[in-house]
Amino acid sequence: MAALNYVGKQADYVYDQSLTLDTADHEDHTFCGIMWNISCKEGAPITTLYVTSIAVRGRLGDVSVYATNDPNTPYDKVSTKPDKWR
């Protein structure tokens, strides 16, 4: 875990982290997409953040990934404004 304590101007390593969220499935909902905010810890020597995969259960069909045009705009401010996505 030495990489977690490294404080340089720019990271020279890749840190891999994953999250699994276990939720109750009451089969009482329908949706066609998901949105969330992603940010790096303030002051961390990170220049790039890659999301390499996402997994969902069920028969959703094709899933698209979008980001806001302005990375400082939270998704809930533009979730109904597709012209603000990319």
Residue pairs with C-beta under 8 A, 6 or more apart in sequence:
3 13
3 15
4 15
6 13
6 45
7 45
8 45
9 45
10 45
10 47
11 44
11 45
11 46
11 47
25 57
32 60
33 63
33 64
34 56
35 66
35 75
35 76
35 79
36 75
37 74
37 75
38 49
38 51
40 46
40 49
51 65
54 63
54 65
56 63
66 85
66 86
67 85
67 86
68 74
68 75
68 78
68 84
68 85
68 86
69 84
69 85
69 86
70 84
73 84
78 84
78 85
